[in-house]
């Protein structure tokens, strides 16, 4: 494999240490159906010599069985592992693959292109630093290209590599590449994407994926692999303030009480004064404890346990912040972009469970400000959200929550919405800012709450008493 070295044979511990200290890049591949996302990942692994011999033999056998590439080896089968994916030649669920080169470690999320799997794509993109958006050179910017670019922007991904694929089918024409480049840049002017790069490739043939192609002498840029190895993502974090969402209170005996979690932003050292929110109680850090023992400092991304000098009340779901830093917002109402992921629609006034970090609270969407057409970026009014739709909404919770804007800190600016009846994850959200409470008053709002209650009640009636008639509570209320 390309990341192996002589240290494996001579000093395995030194090799593992060297491998451990490489930085990590998480990226996704997305785009329209049949743009070649899975093939591209297979090509990256194949040309980097990161496929084992038994894997290669297996996909050679399956390539003959499914015959999706005219008897050539189908590298997409490396990530399309579901039976339905192989039969249809599409990606349905997010597939993750790990590999490493001499310069960096990578985790790839291969995301589906079909519109009905938009929620899968949003899930895969939520933890990524970079997105590879594939565009078929024959068709240019498509509906799903716009949809995925908008989701990438909403999820705060700052780096996009536009891979113009299947250049071999347009004779590697520079004019076609430039045309697609201009079309994509015109579309993304309204999006919050700081770094956009373009590379002409043929994933099936391997041109400009790992090795430079002699068929594109007009392209003087880096190959796709070189871009992935060199892009700088360590400076993307907007927030330098310390944020530790408390995930667990560790009390193994009477002499130890620690607060466990993964640092979402900033750093901490013993002696720093911290504040527990939302209570506002303060203390100083006594020690930073990890698996390796006590540490002199801890930084974003590390899982740690903090012990404090004073016995203040800190519970799971609280947020520990440094007293000298910019403080997060504590509120019971906020605006957020929501990606709806449930077959049942989002209803204004219906009570849902909202999970922000380790804290779970009940609340409701009090207003849908506008629904976003991800194909055109147009905004339209709406009174509900259907599966895969995106909107800006106002949410009100029954208890105070602590948060930062998602653009400032992902770890304290995101949340999920849980349906109380089915306990299923119904949506995902990115907080924009605190909002004014609209309240739940007036006949229209009261009817919205009753309608939401009616849907839940009738679902239970149909489940346990199928011969009973369903109730129209809102009609009863009007009478």
C-alpha positions as CSV (number, residue, x, y, z in Angstrom):
1,X,0.0,0.0,0.0
2,X,1.1,3.6,-0.7
3,X,1.3,4.5,3.0
4,X,3.6,1.7,4.0
5,X,7.2,2.3,4.7
6,X,10.4,0.5,5.8
7,X,9.4,1.2,9.4
8,X,6.8,-1.6,9.3
9,X,9.6,-4.2,9.1
10,X,12.1,-2.4,11.3
11,X,10.2,-0.5,14.0
12,X,6.4,-1.1,14.0
13,X,5.9,1.2,17.0
14,X,7.6,4.1,15.2
15,X,5.5,3.4,12.2
16,X,2.3,3.5,14.2
17,X,3.3,6.7,15.9
18,X,4.1,8.3,12.5
19,X,0.7,7.2,11.2
20,X,-1.1,8.5,14.3
21,X,0.4,12.0,13.9
22,X,-0.9,12.5,10.4
23,X,-3.8,14.9,10.1
24,X,-7.3,13.6,9.0
25,X,-9.4,14.8,6.1
26,X,-13.0,13.8,6.0
27,X,-14.7,14.3,2.6
28,X,-17.8,13.4,0.6
29,X,-18.5,12.6,-3.0
30,X,-21.8,13.9,-4.2
31,X,-23.6,14.9,-7.4
32,X,-26.2,13.7,-9.9
33,X,-27.1,10.1,-10.5
34,X,-24.5,8.2,-12.6
35,X,-22.0,11.0,-12.4
36,X,-19.4,8.4,-11.3
37,X,-19.1,9.0,-7.5
38,X,-18.5,5.4,-6.5
39,X,-16.2,4.8,-9.5
40,X,-14.1,7.8,-8.5
41,X,-13.6,6.4,-5.0
42,X,-12.7,3.0,-6.4
43,X,-10.2,4.7,-8.8
44,X,-8.6,6.7,-5.9
45,X,-8.1,3.4,-4.0
46,X,-7.0,1.4,-7.0
47,X,-4.4,3.9,-8.4
48,X,-3.1,4.6,-4.9
49,X,-2.5,0.8,-4.5
50,X,-4.8,0.7,-1.5
51,X,-6.8,-2.4,-2.6
52,X,-5.9,-5.8,-1.3
53,X,-5.5,-8.6,-3.8
54,X,-8.6,-10.5,-2.6
55,X,-10.7,-7.4,-2.8
56,X,-9.5,-6.8,-6.4
57,X,-10.3,-10.4,-7.3
58,X,-13.8,-10.2,-5.8
59,X,-14.8,-7.0,-7.7
60,X,-13.3,-8.5,-10.9
61,X,-15.7,-11.4,-10.5
62,X,-18.6,-9.2,-9.6
63,X,-17.9,-6.9,-12.6
64,X,-18.5,-9.8,-14.9
65,X,-21.7,-10.7,-13.0
66,X,-23.3,-7.3,-13.2
67,X,-21.5,-6.1,-16.4
68,X,-22.0,-2.4,-15.8
69,X,-18.7,-1.3,-17.5
70,X,-18.6,-3.3,-20.8
71,X,-16.6,-6.2,-19.3
72,X,-14.0,-3.8,-17.7
73,X,-13.4,-3.9,-14.0
74,X,-16.1,-1.9,-12.2
75,X,-14.4,-0.1,-9.3
76,X,-17.7,1.3,-8.1
77,X,-18.4,-2.1,-6.5
78,X,-15.8,-1.3,-3.9
79,X,-18.2,1.0,-2.2
80,X,-21.6,-0.1,-3.6
81,X,-21.9,-3.1,-1.3
82,X,-25.7,-3.5,-1.0
83,X,-27.4,-6.0,-3.3
84,X,-29.9,-3.4,-4.5
85,X,-27.1,-1.0,-5.3
86,X,-25.3,-3.5,-7.4
87,X,-28.4,-4.6,-9.3
88,X,-29.5,-1.1,-10.1
89,X,-26.0,0.4,-10.5
90,X,-26.8,3.2,-8.0
91,X,-25.7,4.3,-4.5
92,X,-28.6,4.1,-1.9
93,X,-26.9,4.4,1.5
94,X,-23.8,6.3,2.6
95,X,-20.7,4.1,2.3
96,X,-17.6,5.0,4.3
97,X,-14.1,4.1,3.4
98,X,-10.8,4.8,5.1
99,X,-7.4,5.1,3.5
100,X,-4.0,6.7,4.1
101,X,-1.2,8.2,2.0
102,X,2.3,9.4,3.1
103,X,0.9,12.8,3.8
104,X,-2.6,12.4,5.2
105,X,-5.3,10.1,6.5
106,X,-8.8,10.1,4.8
107,X,-12.3,9.1,5.5
108,X,-14.6,9.1,2.5
109,X,-18.4,9.2,2.5
110,X,-19.8,8.1,-0.8
111,X,-23.3,9.7,-0.9
112,X,-26.3,8.8,-3.0
113,X,-27.3,11.0,-5.9
114,X,-31.0,10.3,-6.1
115,X,-33.3,13.0,-4.8
116,X,-35.2,10.6,-2.5
117,X,-31.9,9.9,-0.7
118,X,-31.1,13.6,0.0
119,X,-31.3,12.9,3.8
120,X,-28.6,10.3,3.4
121,X,-26.4,12.8,1.7
122,X,-27.0,15.4,4.5
123,X,-26.0,12.8,7.1
124,X,-22.8,12.0,5.2
125,X,-21.8,15.6,4.8
126,X,-22.5,16.6,8.4
127,X,-19.0,15.7,9.7
128,X,-16.9,16.4,6.5
129,X,-14.4,19.1,5.8
130,X,-14.5,19.0,2.0
131,X,-16.9,18.0,-0.7
132,X,-16.1,16.5,-4.1
133,X,-19.0,17.4,-6.4
134,X,-18.9,15.4,-9.6
135,X,-20.4,16.8,-12.8
136,X,-20.9,14.7,-15.9
137,X,-19.0,16.6,-18.7
138,X,-21.8,15.8,-21.2
139,X,-24.6,17.3,-19.1
140,X,-23.1,20.0,-17.0
141,X,-24.7,21.4,-13.9
142,X,-27.8,19.4,-13.1
143,X,-30.6,19.6,-10.5
144,X,-28.9,17.4,-8.0
145,X,-25.6,19.4,-8.4
146,X,-27.4,22.5,-7.2
147,X,-29.2,20.6,-4.5
148,X,-26.0,19.0,-3.1
149,X,-24.1,22.3,-3.4
150,X,-26.8,24.1,-1.4
151,X,-26.7,21.4,1.3
152,X,-22.9,21.6,1.4
153,X,-23.2,25.3,2.0
154,X,-25.8,25.0,4.7
155,X,-23.7,22.4,6.5
156,X,-20.7,24.8,6.6
157,X,-18.3,22.9,4.3
158,X,-15.8,25.5,3.2
159,X,-13.9,23.5,0.6
160,X,-15.4,22.2,-2.7
161,X,-13.6,20.4,-5.4
162,X,-15.7,20.2,-8.6
163,X,-14.5,17.1,-10.5
164,X,-15.7,17.4,-14.1
165,X,-16.0,13.7,-14.8
166,X,-16.2,11.6,-18.1
167,X,-14.0,14.1,-19.9
168,X,-13.1,11.1,-22.2
169,X,-16.6,11.2,-23.6
170,X,-16.2,14.8,-24.7
171,X,-12.7,14.3,-26.2
172,X,-11.1,16.1,-23.2
173,X,-12.4,19.4,-24.6
174,X,-11.0,22.5,-22.7
175,X,-13.9,24.6,-24.0
176,X,-16.4,22.2,-22.4
177,X,-14.5,22.3,-19.1
178,X,-14.4,26.1,-19.0
179,X,-18.1,26.3,-19.8
180,X,-19.1,24.1,-16.9
181,X,-16.7,26.0,-14.6
182,X,-18.4,29.3,-15.5
183,X,-21.9,27.8,-15.1
184,X,-21.1,26.4,-11.6
185,X,-19.4,29.6,-10.3
186,X,-22.4,31.6,-11.5
187,X,-24.7,29.4,-9.4
188,X,-22.6,29.4,-6.3
189,X,-22.2,33.2,-6.0
190,X,-25.1,33.2,-3.5
191,X,-23.7,30.2,-1.5
192,X,-21.4,30.4,1.5
193,X,-18.5,28.4,0.0
194,X,-15.1,30.0,0.5
195,X,-12.8,27.7,-1.6
196,X,-13.9,26.2,-4.9
197,X,-11.5,24.3,-7.2
198,X,-12.0,22.5,-10.5
199,X,-10.2,19.5,-12.0
200,X,-11.0,17.6,-15.3
201,X,-11.0,13.8,-14.8
202,X,-12.1,10.5,-16.1
203,X,-12.8,8.3,-13.1
204,X,-13.2,5.2,-15.3
205,X,-9.9,5.6,-17.1
206,X,-7.9,7.3,-14.3
207,X,-7.1,10.6,-15.9
208,X,-6.1,13.3,-13.4
209,X,-7.4,11.3,-10.4
210,X,-4.1,10.1,-8.9
211,X,-1.8,10.5,-11.9
212,X,-1.6,13.5,-14.2
213,X,-3.1,12.8,-17.7
214,X,-1.3,13.6,-20.9
215,X,-4.7,14.0,-22.6
216,X,-5.2,17.4,-20.8
217,X,-2.1,19.4,-21.7
218,X,-4.2,22.6,-21.3
219,X,-4.8,21.8,-17.6
220,X,-1.9,22.9,-15.4
221,X,-3.4,22.3,-12.0
222,X,-3.0,19.5,-9.5
223,X,-4.6,16.1,-9.7
224,X,-7.5,15.2,-7.5
225,X,-5.3,13.3,-5.1
226,X,-2.8,16.1,-4.9
227,X,-5.6,18.5,-4.0
228,X,-6.9,16.3,-1.3
229,X,-3.4,16.0,0.2
230,X,-2.7,19.7,0.1
231,X,-5.9,21.4,1.0
232,X,-5.7,23.3,4.4
233,X,-8.6,22.6,6.7
234,X,-7.1,23.2,10.1
235,X,-7.9,26.9,10.0
236,X,-11.6,26.5,9.1
237,X,-12.9,26.7,12.7
238,X,-14.4,30.2,13.2
239,X,-14.6,29.9,17.0
240,X,-11.5,29.9,19.2
241,X,-13.5,30.0,22.5
242,X,-13.6,26.9,24.7
243,X,-16.7,24.7,24.4
244,X,-17.2,21.4,26.2
245,X,-20.7,19.8,26.0
246,X,-20.9,17.6,29.0
247,X,-21.8,14.0,27.9
248,X,-21.3,12.2,31.1
249,X,-20.7,12.9,34.8
250,X,-18.0,10.4,36.0
251,X,-18.3,9.5,39.7
252,X,-16.5,6.2,40.4
253,X,-16.0,7.0,44.1
254,X,-16.4,9.7,46.7
255,X,-13.1,11.3,45.9
256,X,-13.6,11.9,42.2
257,X,-16.2,13.7,40.1
258,X,-15.3,14.5,36.5
259,X,-17.2,15.9,33.6
260,X,-16.6,14.0,30.4
261,X,-17.0,15.2,26.8
262,X,-15.3,16.0,23.5
263,X,-14.1,19.5,23.1
264,X,-16.1,21.2,20.4
265,X,-13.9,24.3,20.1
266,X,-11.0,26.1,21.7
267,X,-8.6,24.8,24.3
268,X,-8.3,24.6,28.1
269,X,-5.5,24.3,30.7
270,X,-5.6,23.7,34.5
271,X,-6.3,26.8,36.4
272,X,-8.7,28.3,33.8
273,X,-12.0,29.7,35.2
274,X,-15.0,28.0,33.6
275,X,-18.7,28.6,33.7
276,X,-21.4,25.9,33.6
277,X,-24.3,26.9,31.4
278,X,-27.2,27.4,31.6
279,X,-26.9,27.7,35.4
280,X,-24.1,30.3,35.3
281,X,-22.1,28.7,38.2
282,X,-18.3,29.1,38.0
283,X,-15.2,27.3,39.2
284,X,-11.6,26.6,38.1
285,X,-10.2,23.6,36.3
286,X,-8.4,21.4,38.8
287,X,-7.2,18.7,36.3
288,X,-7.6,17.5,32.7
289,X,-7.8,13.7,32.7
290,X,-7.6,11.4,29.7
291,X,-6.9,7.7,29.1
292,X,-3.1,8.5,29.1
293,X,-3.4,10.3,32.5
294,X,-3.4,14.0,33.5
295,X,-2.6,16.5,30.7
296,X,-1.1,20.0,30.7
297,X,-3.6,21.2,28.1
298,X,-6.4,20.0,25.9
299,X,-7.6,21.1,22.4
300,X,-10.6,20.9,20.1
301,X,-11.5,17.3,19.1
302,X,-10.0,15.7,22.2
303,X,-12.2,13.5,24.5
304,X,-11.4,14.6,28.1
305,X,-12.6,14.6,31.7
306,X,-12.4,17.8,33.6
307,X,-12.3,18.0,37.4
308,X,-13.1,21.3,39.1
309,X,-11.9,22.9,42.3
310,X,-15.5,23.5,43.6
311,X,-18.5,21.3,43.9
312,X,-20.8,23.1,41.6
313,X,-23.8,21.5,39.9
314,X,-23.0,20.3,36.4
315,X,-25.2,17.8,34.7
316,X,-25.3,15.9,31.4
317,X,-26.3,18.3,28.6
318,X,-24.7,21.4,30.3
319,X,-22.0,23.3,28.5
320,X,-18.7,24.3,30.1
321,X,-17.1,27.5,28.7
322,X,-14.1,29.5,29.7
323,X,-15.0,32.7,31.6
324,X,-12.7,34.9,29.6
325,X,-14.0,33.8,26.2
326,X,-16.9,35.0,24.1
327,X,-20.0,33.5,25.7
328,X,-22.6,31.4,23.8
329,X,-26.3,32.3,23.7
330,X,-28.7,31.0,26.3
331,X,-32.3,31.2,25.0
332,X,-35.6,29.3,24.5
333,X,-36.2,30.4,20.9
334,X,-33.9,30.3,17.9
335,X,-34.0,30.3,14.2
336,X,-32.4,27.4,12.3
337,X,-32.2,25.8,8.9
338,X,-33.8,22.3,9.0
339,X,-33.4,19.4,6.7
340,X,-36.6,17.2,7.1
341,X,-35.8,13.5,7.0
342,X,-39.1,11.9,7.9
343,X,-42.0,10.5,5.8
344,X,-44.4,12.2,8.1
345,X,-44.4,16.0,7.5
346,X,-43.1,18.5,9.9
347,X,-46.1,20.3,11.5
348,X,-46.1,23.7,13.0
349,X,-47.1,23.5,16.7
350,X,-46.5,19.8,17.1
351,X,-44.3,18.9,20.1
352,X,-40.9,17.3,19.2
353,X,-37.8,16.4,21.1
354,X,-34.8,18.4,20.3
355,X,-31.3,17.1,21.0
356,X,-28.5,19.6,21.1
357,X,-25.2,18.0,22.1
358,X,-26.0,16.0,25.2
359,X,-29.0,18.0,26.1
360,X,-32.6,16.9,25.2
361,X,-35.5,19.3,25.5
362,X,-39.1,19.3,24.2
363,X,-40.3,22.1,22.0
364,X,-42.1,22.9,18.8
365,X,-41.6,24.7,15.5
366,X,-43.6,27.9,16.0
367,X,-43.1,29.2,12.5
368,X,-41.8,28.3,9.1
369,X,-40.1,31.5,7.9
370,X,-39.7,30.2,4.4
371,X,-39.0,27.0,2.5
372,X,-35.9,26.9,0.3
373,X,-36.0,25.6,-3.3
374,X,-32.6,24.0,-3.3
375,X,-32.6,23.9,-7.1
376,X,-33.0,27.6,-7.6
377,X,-32.4,29.0,-4.1
378,X,-35.8,30.7,-4.3
379,X,-37.7,31.1,-1.0
380,X,-41.4,30.3,-0.6
381,X,-43.9,30.4,2.2
382,X,-45.0,27.0,3.7
383,X,-47.1,25.7,6.6
384,X,-45.4,22.2,6.7
385,X,-42.3,20.4,5.5
386,X,-42.2,17.2,3.5
387,X,-39.4,14.6,3.3
388,X,-36.1,16.0,2.0
389,X,-37.3,19.6,2.1
390,X,-35.2,22.4,3.7
391,X,-36.5,25.5,5.4
392,X,-35.6,28.3,7.8
393,X,-37.8,27.9,10.9
394,X,-38.2,29.3,14.4
395,X,-38.1,26.8,17.2
396,X,-39.2,27.3,20.8
397,X,-38.2,25.0,23.6
398,X,-39.7,24.3,27.0
399,X,-36.4,24.9,28.7
400,X,-33.3,27.2,28.0
401,X,-30.7,25.8,25.7
402,X,-27.1,26.9,25.1
403,X,-25.8,27.3,21.6
404,X,-23.6,29.1,19.1
405,X,-24.4,29.9,15.5
406,X,-23.6,26.8,13.3
407,X,-21.3,28.9,11.1
408,X,-19.2,29.7,14.2
409,X,-19.1,26.2,15.8
410,X,-20.6,23.0,14.4
411,X,-20.4,21.2,17.7
412,X,-22.6,23.6,19.6
413,X,-24.7,24.9,16.6
414,X,-26.3,21.7,15.4
415,X,-29.2,19.6,16.6
416,X,-31.5,16.7,15.7
417,X,-35.3,16.6,15.9
418,X,-36.9,13.4,17.3
419,X,-40.5,12.4,16.7
420,X,-41.9,11.6,20.2
421,X,-44.3,9.0,18.9
422,X,-41.9,6.8,16.8
423,X,-38.7,7.9,18.5
424,X,-37.2,8.3,15.0
425,X,-34.8,11.0,14.0
426,X,-37.1,13.2,12.0
427,X,-34.9,16.1,11.0
428,X,-31.5,17.8,11.4
429,X,-30.9,21.5,12.0
430,X,-28.2,24.2,11.9
431,X,-28.8,27.1,14.2
432,X,-28.6,30.6,12.7
433,X,-29.3,32.9,15.7
434,X,-31.5,33.5,18.8
435,X,-35.0,34.5,17.9
436,X,-38.0,36.2,19.4
437,X,-40.6,33.9,20.9
438,X,-43.7,34.0,18.8
439,X,-45.6,32.1,21.5
440,X,-48.4,29.7,20.9
441,X,-51.5,31.9,21.1
442,X,-54.5,32.8,19.0
443,X,-56.9,30.5,17.3
444,X,-54.7,29.6,14.4
445,X,-51.8,28.5,16.6
446,X,-54.2,26.6,18.9
447,X,-55.6,24.8,15.9
448,X,-52.1,23.9,14.7
449,X,-51.3,22.3,18.1
450,X,-54.6,20.5,18.1
451,X,-54.0,19.2,14.6
452,X,-50.6,17.9,15.6
453,X,-52.1,16.2,18.6
454,X,-54.9,14.8,16.5
455,X,-52.4,13.1,14.1
456,X,-50.5,11.5,17.0
457,X,-53.7,10.3,18.7
458,X,-55.2,8.9,15.5
459,X,-52.0,7.0,14.8
460,X,-52.3,5.3,18.1
461,X,-56.0,4.6,17.5
462,X,-55.3,3.0,14.1
463,X,-52.5,0.9,15.6
464,X,-54.4,-0.5,18.6
465,X,-58.1,-0.1,17.6
466,X,-58.2,-0.4,13.8
467,X,-62.0,-0.7,13.8
468,X,-62.5,2.7,15.5
469,X,-63.2,5.8,13.6
470,X,-60.5,8.5,13.6
471,X,-61.2,11.8,15.4
472,X,-61.3,15.3,13.9
473,X,-60.3,17.3,17.0
474,X,-59.8,20.6,15.1
475,X,-63.4,20.4,13.8
476,X,-64.7,19.7,17.3
477,X,-62.7,22.7,18.6
478,X,-64.2,25.0,15.9
479,X,-67.7,24.0,16.9
